[in-house]
Amino acid sequence: MAQNNRPLSPHLMIYRLPLTGIISITHRMTGVVLALGLFAYVASFFIILQGNEAFLNLQAVLDYTLIRIAIWFFIYALFFHLCHGIRHLIWDVGTGFEKDEMDRNAIIELALSFVLTLIFY
């Protein structure tokens, strides 16, 4: 048999996504989180419209630790999505495509969205 010298694709256990790839996937996931959170936000208005007792029940539910963590994650997703959108606007201008610059901007994006979450909450 003839020796085949073609390069092989990297094995899934060996290949590591670049930071910008991980950030891109995370951006899509936060978009889904924001859409689901928007439904929950609108549903809370309908619950409030049901009267004082429903409002008090909603307040009790929002007091659970798991719900508070979900709210924190929703706010973080909002700021992460915003920061990544600004990054895309910078890319639309035609700058920021060097590998080192992309990695640096991704780290800035993560840190800034975390800081904005802390400031807002």
C-alpha positions as CSV (number, residue, x, y, z in Angstrom):
1,M,0.0,0.0,0.0
2,A,1.2,3.5,-0.8
3,Q,2.1,5.7,2.2
4,N,-0.4,8.6,2.6
5,N,1.4,11.8,3.7
6,R,-1.7,14.0,4.0
7,P,-2.1,15.9,7.3
8,L,-4.6,14.6,9.8
9,S,-7.2,16.7,11.4
10,P,-6.5,17.4,15.1
11,H,-8.2,14.9,17.4
12,L,-11.0,16.4,19.4
13,M,-9.2,15.6,22.7
14,I,-6.1,17.4,21.5
15,Y,-7.6,20.4,19.7
16,R,-8.2,23.4,21.9
17,L,-10.5,26.2,20.8
18,P,-8.9,29.7,20.8
19,L,-10.1,32.2,23.3
20,T,-12.0,34.1,20.7
21,G,-13.9,30.9,19.7
22,I,-14.9,30.3,23.3
23,I,-16.0,33.9,23.7
24,S,-18.0,33.6,20.5
25,I,-19.8,30.5,21.7
26,T,-20.4,32.2,25.1
27,H,-21.9,35.2,23.3
28,R,-24.4,33.0,21.6
29,M,-25.3,31.3,24.9
30,T,-25.8,34.6,26.7
31,G,-28.1,35.6,23.9
32,V,-30.3,32.6,24.7
33,V,-30.1,33.4,28.4
34,L,-31.2,37.0,27.7
35,A,-34.2,35.8,25.6
36,L,-35.3,33.4,28.4
37,G,-34.7,36.1,31.0
38,L,-36.8,38.6,29.0
39,F,-39.7,36.1,29.1
40,A,-39.3,35.8,32.9
41,Y,-39.1,39.6,33.3
42,V,-42.4,40.1,31.3
43,A,-44.0,37.2,33.2
44,S,-43.2,39.0,36.5
45,F,-45.2,42.0,35.3
46,F,-48.2,39.8,34.7
47,I,-47.8,38.3,38.1
48,I,-47.6,41.8,39.7
49,L,-50.8,42.7,37.9
50,Q,-52.7,39.9,39.7
51,G,-52.6,41.9,42.9
52,N,-50.9,42.4,46.3
53,E,-50.9,38.7,47.3
54,A,-49.3,37.6,44.0
55,F,-46.7,40.3,44.3
56,L,-45.8,39.1,47.8
57,N,-45.5,35.5,46.5
58,L,-43.2,36.8,43.7
59,Q,-41.1,38.6,46.3
60,A,-40.8,35.3,48.3
61,V,-39.7,33.4,45.2
62,L,-37.2,36.0,44.2
63,D,-35.7,35.7,47.7
64,Y,-34.4,32.1,47.0
65,T,-30.6,31.8,46.7
66,L,-30.9,30.0,43.4
67,I,-33.1,32.7,41.9
68,R,-30.7,35.4,43.1
69,I,-27.8,33.6,41.4
70,A,-29.9,33.4,38.2
71,I,-30.5,37.1,38.4
72,W,-26.8,37.7,38.8
73,F,-26.1,35.5,35.8
74,F,-28.8,37.3,33.8
75,I,-27.2,40.7,34.6
76,Y,-23.7,39.4,33.7
77,A,-25.1,38.0,30.4
78,L,-26.5,41.4,29.6
79,F,-23.2,43.2,30.2
80,F,-21.2,40.4,28.5
81,H,-23.5,40.6,25.4
82,L,-23.1,44.4,25.4
83,C,-19.3,44.3,25.6
84,H,-19.1,41.7,22.9
85,G,-21.4,43.8,20.7
86,I,-19.1,46.7,21.1
87,R,-16.2,44.4,20.2
88,H,-18.1,43.5,17.0
89,L,-18.5,47.2,16.2
90,I,-14.8,47.6,16.5
91,W,-14.3,44.7,14.1
92,D,-16.8,46.3,11.7
93,V,-14.4,49.2,11.4
94,G,-11.7,46.8,10.3
95,T,-9.4,46.8,13.3
96,G,-8.6,44.3,16.1
97,F,-7.9,41.2,14.0
98,E,-4.4,40.4,15.2
99,K,-4.3,37.3,17.4
100,D,-2.6,39.0,20.4
101,E,-5.0,41.9,20.1
102,M,-8.0,39.6,19.9
103,D,-7.0,37.7,23.0
104,R,-6.3,40.9,24.9
105,N,-9.7,42.3,23.9
106,A,-11.4,39.1,24.9
107,I,-9.9,39.3,28.4
108,I,-10.8,43.0,28.7
109,E,-14.3,42.1,27.6
110,L,-14.7,39.4,30.3
111,A,-13.3,41.6,33.0
112,L,-15.3,44.7,32.0
113,S,-18.5,42.7,31.9
114,F,-17.8,41.3,35.4
115,V,-16.9,44.8,36.8
116,L,-20.1,46.3,35.2
117,T,-22.1,43.5,36.8
118,L,-20.7,44.3,40.2
119,I,-21.2,48.0,39.8
120,F,-24.8,47.5,38.7
121,Y,-25.9,45.0,41.2
